[in-house]
Amino acid sequence: MRRLMFALLGVGLLVAAPTAKSYAQSRSQQEDDDRRKAEDEADKKKKQKEKEWSLGQAPLPKINAAGPCPFVRVLYDAGRYVELKANKESVEAVGYTGEIEGVRASCEYKGSEPIKMKIGVGFAFGRGAQAAGQSKTYRYWVAVTLRNRTVLAKEYFDVRADFKPGDDRMLKVENIDGVVIPRATATVNGANFEVLVGFDVTPEMAAFNRDGKRFRMNAFSSAATAKAAAPPTTPPAGAPAAAPAADAAPK
C-alpha cells in the first residue's frame, strides 16, 4: 500500500509540474508582450517627435551664396520660457513653459546684394499645474547683429500653442521668411553677422535660465510602460501559489 501511495504521489507531482511550468511560461510570455508593446509605443512616439522636429533646410532658390551664411543661434538667457506662480521655484508652481530646441537657416547672396535668409525655429511647449486653459500665445524675437557687437535690427513674432485635451506638451516649427541683411560692399560676407533667437522673457525668467535651472517632464510615458513595470497580478484559478520567501517560512 505504501509503495502504491508513493507511486500515486509521484504521478501527482508529474502532473503538477507541467501546470506550474505552463503558468510560468504564460506569465513570461505576457511580460515579454507587454515589454514589446511598451517599446513599440516609445519608438512610435520617438519617430513622431523626430518627424515633427525635422526642421530641414529652409527653402530657398537654388543659387549659391557668394560666401558663408551668418551664424544662427539661440540666446541662452532667452532660450526657455518658464512661468512660476509667485516666483516659487517648484514643480507645483509651474504654469506654461516653452523651449527653443532647434534653429536652422539658409541664405542667398551674390555680388553686393543684401543677404536673404530663411529660418526655421523648433519649439517645445508645455503645460504645468498652474496653466489655465488649453492654449498660450508666446512671444519671441529674432535679432541681427554684427558678430559679437552691435544689434542692427530686432523683430518680434508670436507663436500660438494649442494643447489637445489631456496633453501637457506639444512641438511646433515656425518658418520665418524675408530676413534681409544689407551689405556695404561685396567684400562683406555673412560671417560678419550673427542672427540670435529667443523668447521675450522677464528679468526673473532670464536669471532662472542663466542659472541653468529647469523643470522638464519625462519624454515618454504610457499605460503600457506602467503595466510592464507593475508587479505580477494574482495567478489565475488553478495555478499553483508562489512559494513563501525564505525569511517568511515557518520555523
N, C-alpha and C positions, 0 to 999 in steps of 0.2 A: 504494500500500500504506500509506504513511504517513497519507494522508488517511482511509483506512478505519479505521486503528488509532485515530486521534483520534476518529472518529465512534463507535466502539465504547466508547472510554473515556468519552465524553460520555454514552452510554446508561447505562453503569455508575454514573456519578455521579447520573444522574436516578433510578436505581433505589435507590441507597443513601440518597439524601436523604429520601424518604418514610419509609424504615425508621428513620432517626435521629429524624425528626420524630415518627413514631408512638411511638417509645420515650419521647421526652421528654414527649409528651402523656400517655402512660400513667403515667409516674412522677409527673408533676404532678397527675394525677387522683387517684393513690393518696395523695399527700401531702395533697391537699385533703380526701379522705375521712377520713384519719387525724386531721386537724386538727378536722374537724367532729365526729368521734366523740369526741375528747377534750373539745371544747367542750360537747357534749351531756351527757357524763358529769359534767363540772364543774357544769353548770347543774342537772342532776338532783340532785346532792349538795347544791347550794345551796338548792334548793327544799325538799328533805327537811329540811335544817337549819332553814330558816325555819319549816317546819311544826312541827318538834319544839320550836322555841324560841318558838312563838306562845303566850305566856302568857295573853293575853286579859285581860279583867277578871274577877276572882274573882266567882263567882255570889253574888248577894245578893237578897233580896226587893225588889221594885220600890217602894221607899219612899225619897223624897228626904231626904237628910240636912239637918239644921237649919242646917248651916254647913259650912265646909271640912273635908276629911279630914286626919288627921295626915300630916306629911311622912314619906315612907318612903325610906330609902337604905341603901347598903352601906357599912359602916365600912371605909375604905381599908386600914388596917393589918391587917384580918382578911378582906379580900376574896378572898385567894388562899391556897391550901394547897400547899406545895411541900416534899416530903421530900428531904433531901440526906444521902447516906451520909457519915458522919464530918464533917458540916458543910462538905463540899467543894463549892464553887460551880462545878460543871461539868456539862455535859450527861450525861456518863457516870455521874455520881453521883446522878442524879435517880431517885427511886422513884415513888410515887403523887403525883399533883397534882390540884388542884381549883380552880375559879374560879367566883365568883358573877357572872354576866354580865347578869342582869336581875331586877328586882323590881317587881311591880305589886300594887296593893291597891285595895280598895273599902271603903266604910264606910257605916254607917247609925246615925242617932241623931235624936231629937226630944225636945222639952221638956227635962227634967232627966235623961233616961235615959242610961245609960252608952253610950259609943261602941263599936259592934260592928264588928269588922274581919275581912276575909278577905284572905289574902296569897298570892301565887304567886311562888315563887323559882326562877329558872332556873340550873341548874348545868352546867358543862363539866368532865368528869373525864378524867384521862389516866394512862397507864402509861409510866414511864420504864424505863431499862435496869436499874435496881436493884429494880424492883417484883416482888414474889414472889406467885405465884398469879394468879387471874383475877378476884378481887373485893376490894373495900375498903369498909369502913363509915366514913363521915366524920361527924364531929360538928359541928353548927353551932348558933347561938343566935339568938334574937330578943329584943330589949330594947325596952322602952317607957320613954321619958324625958320629963321636962319640957323643952321646947325649949331646947337648949344648956345644960342644967343637970343636975338630979339624975336618976339612974336609978331608976325607980319599980318595975320588975319585969323579970326576965330569965329566959327558959326555954330549955332545951337540947333539941335534936332530933337524931335520927340519920337519915342517908340512905345507902343502900347502892348502890354502883356495881358492876354485873356486866358484865365485858367479854367479848365474844364472842371465840373463838379467832382470833388474828391481828389483832385490833383493838387500837389503843393510845389510843383516845379515844372518848368517848360523851357524850351530852347527856341531861339529865333535868330534869323540872319537878316540884317539890314544892308542894302546896297546903296551907296552914295555916288552919284554921278555929277560930273561938272566941277570937280576941284581943279582950278586953273591957277598956275603959279607963273607970273611974268618973269622974264629973264632980261637983264640989261643988255647982254651981248651973247653971241653964240658960244663964247668960251665958258659961260656959266652953266654948269650942268646940274643934274638932280642931286648929286652928292653934297651940294651946298645947302640943301634944305632938309627939313625934318617935318613929318606930319605926326601929331600927337592926338590920341583919342582918349576920352574919359567921361565919367558921369559928372553931372552937375551936383556936387556934394557939399554938405555943410562943413564948416571947420572941424566940428566934432567927428564927422564921418572920415574926413581926411586924416585926422590924428589917429583914429581907430585903424585905418588902413596902414598908415605909416608904421604903426607898432606891430604890424603883422598879425593882428587878431582877426578871427573869422569864426563864423558859425556855418557849418556845412552838414547837410544830411547825407545819409548813405546813398550811393548812386543807384543801387538796386535793392528792392525788397519785394517779395511776393509771397502769396499764400503757399505756393509750392515749396519755396525755400523754408518757410516756417514749419511746414508739415514734415519736410525731410529732416529737420533738426529736432523735431519733437520726439520724446521718448516713446517706445512701443506701446500700443494700446493693449487692453485686456485680451488674452488669447480667445479664439472662438470656442464655442461649446464643444467639449470632447477632446480638446487639445490638452496635453499634459501641462501641469502647473510648473512654473520655474522653480528651480531648487533654491532654498534659502541661502543667504550669504553666509560665508564661513563664520563670521563673528556673531551671526544671529542664530546659529544652530544650537539646538538644545544641548545642555551639558550632560 
